[in-house]
Amino acid sequence: MKRRHGTSRARAGFTLIELLVVMAVLGILAGLAMPNLQTVLMRARATELAGDMDVVRVATLSFHAERLTWPSESAAGNVPADLATYLPEGFTFAREGYQLDFENWSLPGGLPGDPGTQRLIGVSVVVADEALGNALLELLGDAIVVSVGGTHTVLIDRS
């Protein structure tokens, strides 16, 4: 048997070109995945926020059903004293990136065009990130929402 010189060399690893090609492909895939990941994370955060607002809505309606009155107003980020026993244990109005605010607005002259509405009850959220606020609004869909800047209020009831 004749042996050719230099053709039976064993490969010891990857070439630099092969490694660069793999890194380029992984970079492209990561570049495609990152915007999707950020969108999914923002939607998850908005879902958490909408859930917190719904917890406050249910607590408010439970309070009203038992006492035939509405809870008192409180400052943003503070749990209204009237609602504390109706909320889950450890529930807080101050979260990372947003604060909840219970609203009990008295309207002595009524709403314009509807003087019979003397009170609006709602839950507001003050968001630090505009993208979170937009994701929340998209998620809330048909709910009655009043937005001013970074504050979004969902109406619970009017009377």
HELIX and SHEET records of a PDB file:
HELIX    1   1 LEU A   16  ARG A   67  1                                  52    
HELIX    2   2 ALA A   81  TYR A   86  5                                   6    
HELIX    3   3 GLU A  130  LEU A  140  1                                  11    
SHEET    1   A 5 ALA A  94  ARG A  95  0                                        
SHEET    2   A 5 TYR A  98  SER A 106 -1                                        
SHEET    3   A 5 ARG A 119  VAL A 127 -1                                        
SHEET    4   A 5 THR A 151  ARG A 158 -1                                        
SHEET    5   A 5 VAL A 145  VAL A 148 -1                                        
END                                                                             
